[in-house]
Amino acid sequence: MVMLIYWAAEILALGGCIDVFAHRRGAVAVMMVGYATGYAPARRSLPLSGAGVIEALMPFALNWVGFPLASSILALITYRMFNLWLALIPAVISLHRRAGGRGDPDLVPVGAD
């Protein structure tokens, strides 16, 4: 059930970004096919897997199902900004709270000697 909510939120976020840039609403089934097609390589082994390949193929997958390529690229950049980068804000806050603001040596980032 949790994963169903997670994937629904993922598709809702991407759909919102596509609505903003492609100005096309109500294409939920089409967008889900494009989303699933773009994420297909994520379940494959190297070298055709990982986040870089997903970002490279997702706009083309959305284009294949009828969304404009330029709008798909902008929508994916915005989607990833919300999906990946905004999640770091609560993570950094909780990391700082866990350290108690005292600079716990166990929480020092790698390479920050």
Steps between C-alpha positions, in 0.01 A plus 500: 500500500785738581662439162168563326482840671865568413457423129170690485674803652786463250262496206294784647814713538612429144148563376493836675828598338376392159180699553708810567732469200299306238163659585335163454267375769309177534753277326560285809500164321732629227735651757507176702609309188773756434610489865515121502686493168752755624560306821536160331884520489510563877438129558779392264861432581792721406588671268138581411374589845521770759376853541692648207339270247156564648539876465624457143220266388198634689448808277517279191256254654260785574552627146420156357161505671414846366649770723724764340871425551595847626214498750594149608859605569390802705240293684755232586753754629235657723373157609849391598559825686196431714555126518868489588625835616214619719514171689850596613370792708331288771790255484756772575281642778459161663872429462583828671252427781640152544849644534363747752688782330823379659668365187485130582802337327286202396286734290777679313451464122745284310800698380452783752814431703 
